[in-house]
Amino acid sequence: MIIKNMPKYSLSLLFTFAMGLFACNSDKKKETPMEEEKTVQVPNFNPDSAYYFVKHQIGFGPRVPNTPAHKQAGEYFIERFKAYGAKVQTQDFEATTFDNHTLNLRNIIASFFPEKSKRILLAAHWDSRPFADKDLQRPNEPIAGANDGASGVGVLLEVARVLSKNNPPDVGVDIILFDGEDWGELHNGQNTEPPAGLDSWWCLGSQHWSKNKHDKGYSAYYGILFDMVGAKNAQFPMEETSLYYARSIVEKIWSRAEKLGFSNYFIRKQPGGITDDHVFVNEYAKIPMVDIVHFDPVNGYFGDFHHSHKDDMDIISKETLEAVGQTTVAVIYHE
């Protein structure tokens, strides 16, 4: 993904405050009690399991499109989702990269509780960067992509396992693993304009899906994108595109994280916007989607390990995976 120069929107922020209702009874006024949040049994997200899923992906090698590791990883995801009882669909397509490679790409869609009409969409990208263009060592070699790619998928595989082992929530859940997110222009390279029909060299899978949904007429109440969600001491600010399209969903997620004690991860800063898969889901699929993403403009945007060989299992934290995963499960079960 890249830093996005956001347009200057004129936003009217509407805040609704709940007021106490008063009823007259003789000369007394009695306040109606405020409605309490319903009691919900939220299953536990297992960070050890999520960590295993991240590590297992790294075991395939870099998941670069058109490679055996990429194909093996895709088959593994499909097998896991089916084992957890999901209805699985794939979306195979071709795309051309900025450096004129033709990629054979595959979006993977897993649907849980398809009979439920109200649906939540969860997404991550499953490919990894084909070059370490921010690294002085071996810049032309692909990266492991433990955080950038595998962490989001690891969280979603564990969410899928949790859904399969516990009572179902009141909503249906769709998980989409987008392909071809990370084959964009080189860092500090000369940018070229993408061809007609392509908005960006990045996020090829989400661009394709958003304009060609797996089921005609598919929609969701809202979506959550997970990108770089496993690094030690990660922080997830309120990203600008997410706020513009889905401010109430951002508030829902960050408030839930605070209630769970994860406010040191989900921080209430608004550092700007980035081009990531959620942009195209918002703009073309018309589904309000939030991006949970490690993003810190003050200290190098995405961490000093971004698009480098440092992005391996050494930087992955079970505590961070738990903060993201348990928050997500709680959000789903409180719908």
N, C-alpha and C positions, 0 to 999 in steps of 0.2 A: 504494500500500500504506500501511498505518498501523502505528503502534507497537502491539504486542499486549500486553495484561496477561495474562501467562501464569499458569495455575493452578499451585498449589504441589504439584508431583509429588514423591513419595518414590521416588527412583531408587537402585537397587542397581547400582553400577558394578562389573562383573566384568572383571578383568584376567587374561589368560592368559599365562603366561611359558613360553617354550620352554626346556626343560632338556636338557642334553647327555646322551646315552645312553652308558653305559659297559659294555663287554663284557670278560669275564675271558679272558685268554690266558696260561696258566701263572701266573706271579706278576706279570704286567703288566696294567695297565688302560689301555685305549685309548679315547679319546673319538671318537665319530662326528662327522665334520664337519657343521656346520650347513648346511642347504640354502641354496644361493645363489639370488638372484633370477634368473629365466630371462632370457636375452638376447633383447631384442625390438627389431626395427627400427621405430622410431617415425617416421612422416612429419613433415615440417615444416609448421607452421601459418604462413601468410603474413599478417603484420599489415597490409601494404599492401593486400592483397585485402580483409581484414576492414574496414579503414578505408573503402575504396571502397564496400562494401556499406552501411555506416552513412550515408555521404554521399549515396548514391543514394536511400536512403529519405527523407532530408531534402529531396531534390529534388522529391518528390511533394507536399510541403507537410505540414502536420499530419495524421496518420493518424487523424482523429476519425471514429468510426462515423457512418454515414449521409451521408458526404461523398464527392465524386468521388476525392479523394486517397486515402481509405481503400480504396475499391474498386480503384483502380489499383495500390496497393501490394500488396493481396492477390493480384491476378492476377500480378504480378511474382514474388512468392514461389512461387506454384504453378509458374510457368514455369521458374524457376531449379531448383527441386527435381526437376522432371521432366527437365530437361536434365542433371542429375547422376545420373540413373538411379534415382531413388526411386519407389516406389509412393506416389502421393499421393491422399489422401482429404480431403474437406472436411466440416465439420459446421456447417450453417446453423441458426440459431435466433434467437428474439427474446428480449429482456430489457428490463425496465423499470428506469429509473434512480431515484435518490433524488429528483430534481427532475421526475419524471414524464414523461420522454422514453422512447419506445419505440425501441429500437435493433435494427437488423438486423445481427447479429453472425455471424462465421465463424471457427471454429477450423480450422487447417490442419495436417494430419498427413502427414508424409513418412517412409516406412519404407525402410530400407536393409537388404539381405540378409534378406528376410522368411523365408527358409528356415531361419534359425538360431533355435533354441528359446530360448537364453539371450539376453535383450535388455536394453539400457540405454536409458532414456528421458531425452532432453534437451528442455528447454522454455524459452520466453521469451514475454513478451507483445509483441504487435506494434502495438497501438493507442497513441495518445498522448493526453495530458491535454487536455480541451476548454476549459480556462480556466487562466490563470496566477494562481491565487488566493494565491500567496505573493509576488507581485510588486506593487510600488506603481505600476508603469507598466503600463497596458493589462491590468489583472487579468482582464477578461472575455474576452480573446482567447485562442485556443488556443496552446499552446507547440510548438516544433519537436520536442522530445523526442528529442534526439540521444543522450543517455545513458539517459534513462528510456524505454526501449522499443527504440530503434533499435540501441543497442550490443549488447544480448543477441541480437537477430535477426542482426546483422552477424557476430557470433562463430559463430552456428549455420549461417549460409549458408556461411561459410568452412570449417567442419567438414564440411559436406555436400560441398563441392568437394574437400576432402582425401580423404574416403572414396571419392569417385568416381574419383580419379586414382591411387590406390595399392592395394597388396595389401589385401584385406579383413582386418579384425581377426577374432578368434575369437568375437565376439559380434555380434548384430544390433543396429542402432541405430534408434530411432524419435525423430523430432523433432516436437514439437508447438508451434505458435505459437498461444498463447491470445489471444483477442480480449476486449475489454471489461474489461480489468484496471483501467484508470485513470480511470473515471468514478465516483469515490466522492464522499463528502460534501466540502463546502468546508472549507478550512483555517480553524479557529476559528469554524466555522459551527455551527448548532444541529443536533445529530445526531438522526436519526429511525430508528426500528426498521424493518428490512426486512420484507417480507411473509412469510407462511408459505412454506416451501420454499426460502427464500434466507437464507443465514447472514450475508451481508455485502453492502453496496452495492458493495464492491470485488470484483475478481477474478471477474467474471461468467462469463468463458469457462472458467476452470478449475473453477468450481463446476458448470457444466453438464456438462463432459466427465467429471469425476470420478464423476458420478451416471449418466452415459449414455455409456459408452466407445464409441469408434468401431468396435471389434470386440468382440463379446460374449465375455466371459471373458479379455480382454486383461490381461496383467500384465507386469511387468518386474522384473529383479533389483534395480534401484534407479533413482532418477532424480536429475537435477541441473537446478536452475532457475537461469537467468542473468538478473539484474535490475540495471541500472545498473552495468555492468561495463566502462565505457570511459573514465571520467574520469581526468584527470591526477592522479597521486599517490594514486589510490584505494587503499583498504584493505578487505579482506574478512575480517571476524571470524567466529568460529564461532557462528552464530545459534542461539538457544535451541531453537526448534521442531525445527530440523535435528538438534541434539544429542539431543533427546528421542526422536525417531523413528528416526534413522539415524546414531547416533554413530560406528559403525565406518566408514561411508561418508565422513563428515566427516574422520576420521583418514586414510583412504585418499587423499583428494584433497589435504588440506593437507600430508601427508607427501610426496606426489609433487611438489607445488609446491616444497617445500623442497629436494628433490633436484635440481630444475631451476634452483635459484637465485632463486626468486620468493617467498621468505619475507617480503620487505618489502611484498608485496601480500597474501598469505595469512597473516594474523597470528593468533596463538593467544590472542586475547582472547574473552571470552564476555559481551557487553554486554546480552543480553536477547533477546526475541523480537519478531517483527513478523507482521502478517497479510499474507501474500503468497500467490501461487498454490500454493506447495508445501504450505500448510496443508491445503488441500482434497484434494490428491492423496494426502497422508498419511492424512487422516481418512476419506475416502470411497472413494478408489480403492485404498487399502491397499497403496500402493507407497511404500517408504521414500525420501523425496526430500529432498535437501539444497538450501539456497538460498545461492548465491554472490551476495552483494549488498553494495553500498557502504552501510555502516551504522556511524555513529560518534556515539553519544549525547553525547559530550563536546563535539563541534564541530558541532552542528546536525543530527545524525542522518544526513541524506542529502545534505549539502552545501548551500551557500548558493544553488546553482543549481536546487535541486529545486523542481518545479512553478512555474518562473519562466521568463522569456524568456532567461535566461542559459544555459539548457540547449540549446545549439546546438553547431555543430562546433568552436567555439573551445575547448571544454573537453575534446574527445576526444583521447586519447593512443594512438598506435600501440603504445607500450610496454605500456600496461595491457591492451589487446586481446590482445597477444602472450602476456602472462603468463597470462591466463585461457584463451585458446585453446590454447596449447601444452600447458598442464597438462591440459586436457580430452582432447586427442588422446592424450597419454601414458597417462592413466588408462584410456581405451578400449582401447588397444593392449596394455596390460599385463593385461587380463582373460584 
